[in-house]
Structure formats: structure tokens, C-alpha cells
Amino acid sequence: MFFDKQIETMPRDELEKLQLEKLKKTARYVYGNVKMYRDKFDAVGFNPDKIKALSDIRHMPFTTKEDFRDNYPFGMFAAPKKDVVRIHASSGTTGKPTVVGYTKNDLDMWSDCMARIVTAAGATDEDIIQIAFGYGLFTGALGLHYGLEKIGAMVVPTSSGNTEKQIMLMKDFGTTGLVATPSYALHIGEVARELGYKPGKDIKLKHGIFGSEGCTEEMRVQIENSLKLFVTDNYGMSELIGPGVSGECGLRCGLHFNEDHFLPEIIDAQTLEALPEGETGELVITTLSKEALPVLRYRTKDLSRLDYSVCECGRTHVRMSKTRGRTDDMMKIRGVNVFPSQIESVIMTIEQVAPHYQLVVSRDGAQDMLEVRVELVDGSILDSYANLEALRVKIRHNLRNVLGIDTKVSLVEPRSIERSMGKAKRIIDNR
């Protein structure tokens, strides 16, 4: 199923020709309208008029989140403020928020990108889709909202939180699709069971269109078993547009880029050199169509790889693998690189523990220590030291096999780890 089959199945040579035309236009546009880019280009002696091939992108300077903060709030806008019709921003929990803007054409393009992604995920104009993302400056809710409306789906904008009411509305409205973070979807399933609802019978969800945080294959299985629905992942970030950069089709063999609007690269995060196709590295993305806030070679810090082969679904646009993790989420513990996704993949396969965990990093003298706090499903095991210790040893052993280092494992009472209505806070760094 396609939203725009002509674009989504465009032959590679035609697609790259279109990308090159858009790259030239975007480079000239930012040079003429954004002082930061003009200064960056001049500093490295890059002339946007000299772009002859897509490979010339390697000569362009990178853009980082720090550039957004240094130019807060509107210093990176290429369009005059009178043409900007929408503002979004990141939460700004670690400083000034990242502010992004959209012209009317940007919003039209954004909703088209989202329409493609939700259609690839299986949504249609017959669906009733409940959006349990927080509305407001966060890009996720409105991005999915307008894409779903564009395909004719009935949208229920419940926002996040008030979980019991969310579940009541799912039953009463006959909701067929859920938009949420994976961690909140898990929480919804947990609360539904506590209230006596039976997913698949009382709640008849078919689609889970998730994003905003990582979701391992093991977590996806947990969610599908809990809510009896088919889960697809999508990818994006505020600095680029919000959700809408890429998303899975029903075959779930990678996330299809909207490659006529976003040009991806994979680089070595240390050397900053391009990596060959198929190798895992840092994902770098250039916007090709944006007016208010075009972004060149944005370093996402997400680790992924690209597959340019044609998907069996017929789509020709490059596919990115589900992100392995983020370079800034990576923890270095006693010289070993550890990603939360590695730990999650172990926890999700053990029946006696819930899919809720926290990673606590501390320092003992000069040595970093990692504690993995895991929530039990059944608190009665706390009454049996032998059973509790056997479970702790099993988890510790499995983690050691995956991580290559030893960790402290703490088993905690059911529902003692705080639930999240949005992005789950997994790491507590006490160093």
C-alpha cells in the first residue's frame, strides 16, 4: 500500500538526480540566508555553486545540536519570521530548547511524509487512531496527527497520561491504532490488564505506530503480546522536521527514508569520514526541501546502517536499520562500550521480570560501576531467597555474556520503577 507510489518507487537514478538538484538549491539557499552557514562555508572554502555530484556533500561542514543552541532562538531560520507559521521546540531539559520553525509549505511536506509512513505501516481511512503523545511544543503528536488526517483516518488526540481514560476510550471508540512511545504502550497494556480489560477482545487495536524512543525487537514482542497489535517503528527528530524522516513498512526489514526530502549518510563518529554501505556508524542527515529551517549534514548521534537494495514491498528509497543506540547514550564502563539497548534485549527475554528497568552508573574510587535495577512481575518471589538469588544470578550471567563485563543486578518490587507517559528515563548517572 502506497500514499504516493510514483515517488516511493522512483528508480534510483531518477531519485539521485532529484536529490542533486535539491541539494544544490538548498546549499545556495542557506548560504544566502543563514549567517551561520555562510560563515561555516567560508571557513572551509566551500562554494555551493561548485556542487556537481551528491558525493560533493562530503566537503560541506556538519551541523550539530550545539549550533541550534548557539543560535537560539531564531538564528538558523532561513525564511523571514512573517513566513513562519508554526514553532516547535525540544524540552530543553539540558539547557536552552532546540527551536524549529515551519512555513506553510514545510507543514504540507511534513504531513505528506507522515502520510507515507503511516500508510506503509498499514493505516487507512478506515482506522480510528488514538494519539497518546504529549501535544504542545513536542513535534511528535502534531506530526502524526496531520499525517493521519491526510490519509483520512479518524484521529483521537488524547495526548499522554490519564491512562485509565485512554483505555476506556479505546474500548468505547473502537480504537484500531495507537500512537505512543514504546514504554508508554507497555504501561497501557499493564494498566489494561489490571482493570480487567482483554486486549484483542475488549480493546481491538490493530496498529501500533511508535516512535520518539528506541524499541528493541524484544520490547516489540512484549508490546505485541500485551496489546495484541502489529507494531511498526518510525524515526525523526525536531531538528530535521520531527517524525516523518523514515518508517517501517509491513515487512519490517528497515525504515524507509523519505529520500526525496532527506539525504542520509553514515560516518565514523571519530574520524568523521563516510563509511561504506552496510557498515554501522553515526547517521547524518541533510534536509532537501525545507524552507524555514533547512539543515545540512546534521549529526544525529544515532547509530544505524543503510541498505540501498529495493524492498520486497516495492519501495526503492534507502532503508535504515533500527538504531542500535546513541553515541551520547553509550556508557563506558571499565573500558567497555555499553548501550541500554543491549541490556534491554536481555531483560525482555526473562519471564519473571517486567519490561521496566533502570541503569545506575556510579564510581567506586577510580572505577565505574553499573547497577541494573529490574522490576519483578510477581512480588512473592521476594519471600524465597533461593529463588530470588537464582533469578539474579541468571540475569547477571546473561548480561555478562552480552556486555562482556560484570554488573550488579538488583531485583525490585513490582511497580516500584516510575512509569513514563513519554520518553522513559533509563539512565541515572551518579558519577
C-alpha positions as CSV (number, residue, x, y, z in Angstrom):
1,M,0.0,0.0,0.0
2,F,1.4,3.4,-1.0
3,F,0.5,7.0,-0.4
4,D,2.5,8.4,-3.3
5,K,3.6,5.4,-5.4
6,Q,5.2,7.5,-8.1
7,I,7.7,8.9,-5.6
8,E,8.0,5.9,-3.3
9,T,9.0,3.6,-6.2
10,M,11.1,6.1,-8.1
11,P,14.2,4.4,-9.8
12,R,17.4,5.1,-8.0
13,D,19.0,7.1,-10.9
14,E,15.9,9.4,-11.1
15,L,15.9,9.8,-7.3
16,E,19.5,10.7,-7.1
17,K,19.1,13.2,-9.9
18,L,16.3,14.8,-7.9
19,Q,18.3,14.8,-4.8
20,L,21.3,16.5,-6.5
21,E,19.0,19.3,-7.8
22,K,17.6,19.8,-4.4
23,L,21.0,19.7,-2.7
24,K,22.3,22.4,-4.9
25,K,19.3,24.6,-4.3
26,T,19.4,24.1,-0.5
27,A,23.1,24.8,-0.3
28,R,22.7,28.1,-2.2
29,Y,19.6,29.0,-0.2
30,V,21.3,28.6,3.2
31,Y,24.4,30.4,2.1
32,G,22.4,33.4,1.1
33,N,20.0,33.4,4.1
34,V,21.7,31.9,7.2
35,K,24.8,33.7,8.6
36,M,25.9,30.6,10.5
37,Y,26.1,28.5,7.3
38,R,27.7,31.3,5.3
39,D,30.4,31.6,8.0
40,K,30.9,27.8,8.0
41,F,31.2,27.6,4.2
42,D,33.6,30.5,4.1
43,A,35.7,29.0,6.9
44,V,36.3,25.8,4.9
45,G,36.4,27.5,1.5
46,F,33.2,25.7,0.2
47,N,31.4,27.2,-2.7
48,P,27.8,25.9,-3.1
49,D,27.9,26.7,-6.8
50,K,30.7,24.0,-7.2
51,I,28.4,21.1,-6.3
52,K,28.5,18.7,-9.2
53,A,27.6,15.3,-7.6
54,L,26.0,14.0,-4.5
55,S,29.4,12.9,-3.2
56,D,30.4,16.6,-3.0
57,I,28.3,16.7,0.2
58,R,31.4,15.4,2.0
59,H,33.0,18.8,1.6
60,M,30.2,20.6,3.5
61,P,30.6,21.3,7.2
62,F,28.5,19.4,9.7
63,T,25.6,20.8,11.8
64,T,25.2,19.9,15.5
65,K,22.8,20.4,18.3
66,E,25.2,23.0,19.7
67,D,24.7,25.1,16.6
68,F,21.0,25.3,17.4
69,R,21.7,26.3,21.0
70,D,24.4,28.9,19.9
71,N,21.8,30.5,17.6
72,Y,18.8,30.3,19.9
73,P,16.1,31.1,19.2
74,F,15.7,32.0,15.5
75,G,19.3,32.5,14.3
76,M,19.2,29.4,12.0
77,F,16.0,30.3,10.3
78,A,16.4,30.9,6.5
79,A,12.9,32.3,6.0
80,P,11.7,35.6,7.4
81,K,9.6,35.3,10.6
82,K,6.5,36.6,8.8
83,D,6.6,33.4,6.7
84,V,7.0,31.1,9.6
85,V,3.5,29.7,10.6
86,R,4.5,27.2,13.3
87,I,7.1,26.8,16.0
88,H,8.1,23.6,17.8
89,A,10.9,23.1,20.3
90,S,12.7,20.3,22.3
91,S,12.1,20.0,26.0
92,G,15.3,21.9,26.8
93,T,16.0,19.8,29.9
94,T,19.8,20.2,29.5
95,G,19.7,23.9,28.6
96,K,18.0,26.1,26.1
97,P,15.5,24.2,24.0
98,T,16.1,23.5,20.3
99,V,13.7,25.8,18.4
100,V,12.5,24.8,15.0
101,G,10.1,26.6,12.6
102,Y,7.9,25.7,9.6
103,T,6.5,27.6,6.7
104,K,3.1,26.6,5.2
105,N,5.0,24.6,2.5
106,D,7.0,22.9,5.2
107,L,3.8,21.8,7.0
108,D,2.4,20.4,3.8
109,M,5.6,18.5,3.1
110,W,5.7,17.2,6.7
111,S,2.1,15.9,6.5
112,D,2.9,14.2,3.2
113,C,5.9,12.5,4.7
114,M,3.9,11.3,7.7
115,A,1.1,10.1,5.4
116,R,3.6,7.9,3.5
117,I,4.9,6.4,6.8
118,V,1.5,5.6,8.4
119,T,0.3,4.2,5.1
120,A,3.3,1.9,4.9
121,A,2.6,0.9,8.4
122,G,-0.9,-0.3,7.4
123,A,-3.1,2.6,8.5
124,T,-6.1,3.5,6.2
125,D,-9.1,5.9,6.2
126,E,-11.0,3.1,7.9
127,D,-8.9,3.4,11.1
128,I,-9.5,5.2,14.4
129,I,-6.1,6.2,15.7
130,Q,-5.5,7.4,19.2
131,I,-2.5,9.7,19.7
132,A,-1.0,9.3,23.2
133,F,1.9,11.6,22.5
134,G,2.0,14.8,24.5
135,Y,0.7,17.7,22.5
136,G,2.5,21.1,22.6
137,L,5.9,22.1,21.5
138,F,6.9,18.5,21.1
139,T,6.8,17.6,17.4
140,G,5.6,14.0,17.7
141,A,1.9,14.5,18.3
142,L,1.1,17.1,15.7
143,G,3.4,15.4,13.1
144,L,1.4,12.1,13.3
145,H,-1.9,14.0,13.7
146,Y,-1.7,15.8,10.4
147,G,-0.3,12.8,8.5
148,L,-3.1,10.6,9.8
149,E,-5.7,13.2,8.9
150,K,-4.3,13.5,5.4
151,I,-5.0,9.8,4.7
152,G,-8.5,10.2,6.1
153,A,-8.1,8.3,9.4
154,M,-10.2,9.4,12.4
155,V,-7.8,10.9,14.9
156,V,-8.4,10.8,18.7
157,P,-6.0,13.4,20.2
158,T,-5.9,12.1,23.8
159,S,-2.4,13.3,24.5
160,S,-0.3,11.4,27.1
161,G,-1.3,10.5,30.6
162,N,-4.7,9.7,32.2
163,T,-4.1,6.1,31.3
164,E,-7.3,4.7,32.6
165,K,-9.3,7.1,30.5
166,Q,-7.1,6.3,27.5
167,I,-8.1,2.6,27.9
168,M,-11.8,3.4,28.4
169,L,-11.8,5.5,25.2
170,M,-10.0,2.7,23.3
171,K,-12.9,0.3,24.2
172,D,-15.7,2.8,23.7
173,F,-14.5,4.3,20.5
174,G,-13.3,1.1,18.9
175,T,-9.8,2.5,18.5
176,T,-7.8,0.5,16.0
177,G,-4.4,2.2,16.2
178,L,-2.2,3.6,18.9
179,V,0.5,6.3,18.6
180,A,2.8,6.4,21.6
181,T,6.3,5.8,22.9
182,P,7.0,2.1,23.3
183,S,7.5,2.5,27.1
184,Y,4.1,4.1,27.4
185,A,2.5,1.4,25.3
186,L,3.8,-1.2,27.7
187,H,2.3,0.8,30.6
188,I,-1.1,1.0,28.8
189,G,-1.1,-2.8,28.4
190,E,-0.1,-3.3,32.1
191,V,-2.9,-1.0,33.3
192,A,-5.5,-2.6,30.9
193,R,-4.8,-6.0,32.4
194,E,-5.1,-4.6,36.0
195,L,-8.5,-3.1,35.1
196,G,-9.7,-6.4,33.7
197,Y,-9.7,-5.4,30.0
198,K,-8.8,-8.1,27.5
199,P,-6.7,-6.8,24.5
200,G,-8.0,-8.4,21.3
201,K,-11.5,-8.7,22.8
202,D,-12.4,-5.5,24.8
203,I,-9.7,-3.5,23.1
204,K,-9.4,-4.1,19.4
205,L,-6.1,-2.4,18.4
206,K,-4.5,-3.4,15.1
207,H,-1.7,-0.9,14.6
208,G,1.0,0.4,17.0
209,I,2.8,3.3,15.3
210,F,5.6,4.1,17.8
211,G,8.5,6.4,17.9
212,S,10.3,9.1,20.0
213,E,12.5,6.5,21.8
214,G,14.3,3.3,20.8
215,C,12.4,0.0,20.7
216,T,14.4,-3.3,20.6
217,E,12.9,-6.3,18.9
218,E,12.5,-7.9,22.3
219,M,10.4,-5.0,23.5
220,R,8.3,-5.0,20.4
221,V,7.4,-8.7,21.0
222,Q,6.4,-7.7,24.6
223,I,4.1,-4.9,23.4
224,E,2.5,-7.0,20.7
225,N,1.8,-9.8,23.1
226,S,0.4,-7.3,25.7
227,L,-1.9,-5.3,23.4
228,K,-2.5,-7.8,20.6
229,L,-1.4,-5.4,17.8
230,F,1.1,-5.1,15.0
231,V,3.9,-2.6,15.8
232,T,5.9,-0.5,13.4
233,D,8.7,2.0,14.2
234,N,9.3,5.4,12.7
235,Y,12.1,7.8,13.0
236,G,12.7,11.6,13.1
237,M,13.9,14.4,15.3
238,S,12.9,18.0,15.9
239,E,16.0,19.5,14.3
240,L,15.2,17.8,11.0
241,I,11.4,18.1,11.0
242,G,10.0,15.9,13.7
243,P,8.7,12.4,12.9
244,G,8.5,11.7,9.2
245,V,12.1,11.1,8.2
246,S,11.7,7.3,7.9
247,G,9.4,4.5,8.9
248,E,8.8,0.7,8.5
249,C,6.5,-0.9,6.0
250,G,4.6,-4.1,7.0
251,L,7.7,-6.3,6.2
252,R,9.7,-4.6,8.9
253,C,13.0,-5.0,7.2
254,G,14.3,-1.5,7.8
255,L,12.9,2.0,8.0
256,H,12.2,3.6,4.6
257,F,13.6,7.1,4.2
258,N,11.6,9.8,2.6
259,E,14.7,10.2,0.4
260,D,13.3,12.9,-1.8
261,H,13.3,15.2,1.3
262,F,16.1,13.8,3.4
263,L,19.6,12.7,2.3
264,P,21.2,10.3,4.7
265,E,24.9,9.4,5.2
266,I,26.7,7.1,7.6
267,I,30.0,8.3,9.1
268,D,32.6,7.2,11.5
269,A,31.9,9.2,14.6
270,Q,35.6,9.6,15.4
271,T,37.2,10.2,12.1
272,L,34.0,11.9,10.5
273,E,34.8,10.0,7.3
274,A,32.0,8.3,5.3
275,L,31.6,4.6,5.8
276,P,30.8,2.0,3.1
277,E,27.2,0.9,2.5
278,G,26.1,-1.6,5.1
279,E,28.5,-0.6,7.8
280,T,27.2,0.7,11.2
281,G,28.1,4.3,12.1
282,E,26.6,7.6,13.0
283,L,23.6,8.7,11.0
284,V,24.0,12.1,9.3
285,I,21.0,13.8,7.6
286,T,20.6,16.7,5.2
287,T,17.1,18.2,4.6
288,L,16.4,18.8,0.9
289,S,13.0,20.6,0.9
290,K,12.7,22.7,4.0
291,E,12.1,26.5,3.8
292,A,12.1,27.8,7.3
293,L,14.9,25.8,8.7
294,P,17.0,23.8,6.2
295,V,19.7,21.7,7.9
296,L,22.9,20.5,6.3
297,R,24.7,17.3,7.4
298,Y,23.1,17.1,10.8
299,R,24.9,14.8,13.2
300,T,22.1,12.8,14.8
301,K,24.3,10.8,17.2
302,D,22.2,7.8,16.4
303,L,23.9,4.6,15.3
304,S,22.5,2.8,12.2
305,R,23.3,1.5,8.8
306,L,21.9,1.9,5.3
307,D,20.5,-0.6,2.8
308,Y,20.0,0.6,-0.8
309,S,18.5,-2.6,-2.1
310,V,14.9,-2.4,-3.3
311,C,12.5,-3.7,-0.6
312,E,10.1,-6.5,-1.4
313,C,7.3,-4.1,-0.8
314,G,8.3,-2.2,-3.9
315,R,9.7,0.9,-2.3
316,T,13.1,2.0,-3.7
317,H,14.1,4.5,-1.1
318,V,17.0,3.6,1.1
319,R,16.3,1.8,4.4
320,M,18.0,2.5,7.7
321,S,18.3,-0.2,10.4
322,K,16.6,0.3,13.7
323,T,19.0,2.5,15.7
324,R,21.4,0.5,17.8
325,G,21.7,3.3,20.3
326,R,23.0,6.8,20.5
327,T,26.6,7.9,20.9
328,D,25.6,10.1,23.8
329,D,23.6,7.2,25.5
330,M,26.7,5.0,25.3
331,M,28.2,4.3,28.7
332,K,31.8,3.4,29.0
333,I,32.1,1.0,31.9
334,R,35.6,-0.2,32.8
335,G,36.8,0.4,29.2
336,V,33.7,-1.4,27.6
337,N,31.1,0.4,25.5
338,V,27.7,-0.4,26.8
339,F,24.3,0.6,25.2
340,P,21.0,0.5,27.0
341,S,19.5,-1.5,24.1
342,Q,21.9,-4.3,24.8
343,I,20.6,-4.6,28.4
344,E,17.0,-4.3,27.3
345,S,17.4,-7.1,24.9
346,V,18.4,-9.4,27.8
347,I,15.8,-8.3,30.2
348,M,12.9,-8.6,27.7
349,T,13.6,-12.4,27.3
350,I,13.2,-13.3,31.0
351,E,9.7,-14.1,32.0
352,Q,9.9,-13.4,35.7
353,V,10.8,-9.7,35.3
354,A,8.8,-6.9,33.9
355,P,9.9,-4.7,31.0
356,H,10.8,-1.9,33.3
357,Y,14.4,-1.2,34.3
358,Q,16.9,1.5,35.3
359,L,20.6,1.7,34.8
360,V,22.5,3.3,37.7
361,V,26.1,4.4,37.0
362,S,28.4,5.2,39.9
363,R,32.0,5.4,40.7
364,D,33.9,3.3,43.3
365,G,37.3,5.0,43.6
366,A,38.6,5.3,40.1
367,Q,36.4,2.5,38.7
368,D,32.9,3.0,37.1
369,M,30.2,0.6,38.3
370,L,26.9,-0.3,36.6
371,E,23.9,-1.4,38.6
372,V,20.9,-2.8,36.6
373,R,17.6,-2.4,38.5
374,V,15.0,-4.8,37.3
375,E,11.3,-5.0,38.3
376,L,9.8,-8.3,39.3
377,V,6.5,-9.5,37.8
378,D,5.4,-11.4,40.9
379,G,6.5,-10.0,44.3
380,S,6.0,-13.3,46.1
381,I,9.4,-14.4,44.9
382,L,10.9,-11.9,47.4
383,D,9.8,-14.4,50.1
384,S,12.1,-17.0,48.7
385,Y,15.8,-16.1,49.0
386,A,16.9,-19.2,47.0
387,N,14.5,-18.4,44.0
388,L,15.4,-14.7,44.2
389,E,19.1,-15.4,44.1
390,A,18.8,-17.9,41.3
391,L,17.0,-15.3,39.2
392,R,19.5,-12.6,40.0
393,V,22.4,-15.0,39.0
394,K,20.7,-15.8,35.8
395,I,20.2,-12.2,34.8
396,R,23.7,-11.3,35.8
397,H,25.1,-14.2,33.8
398,N,23.1,-13.3,30.7
399,L,24.2,-9.7,30.9
400,R,27.8,-10.7,31.2
401,N,27.6,-12.8,28.1
402,V,26.2,-9.9,26.1
403,L,28.2,-7.0,27.6
404,G,31.5,-8.7,28.3
405,I,31.6,-7.2,31.8
406,D,30.1,-8.0,35.2
407,T,27.2,-5.8,36.6
408,K,25.3,-5.6,39.8
409,V,21.7,-6.7,39.4
410,S,19.1,-5.5,41.8
411,L,15.6,-7.1,41.7
412,V,12.9,-4.6,43.0
413,E,9.3,-4.9,43.9
414,P,6.5,-4.8,41.2
415,R,5.6,-1.3,40.1
416,S,8.4,0.3,42.1
417,I,10.1,1.8,39.0
418,E,8.4,5.0,37.9
419,R,6.3,4.7,34.7
420,S,6.7,7.2,31.9
421,M,4.0,8.8,29.8
422,G,6.6,9.9,27.3
423,K,10.3,9.0,26.9
424,A,11.4,6.7,29.6
425,K,14.3,7.8,31.8
426,R,16.5,4.7,31.8
427,I,19.9,6.0,33.0
428,I,20.8,7.5,36.3
429,D,24.4,8.7,36.3
430,N,25.7,9.4,39.8
431,R,29.3,10.0,38.8
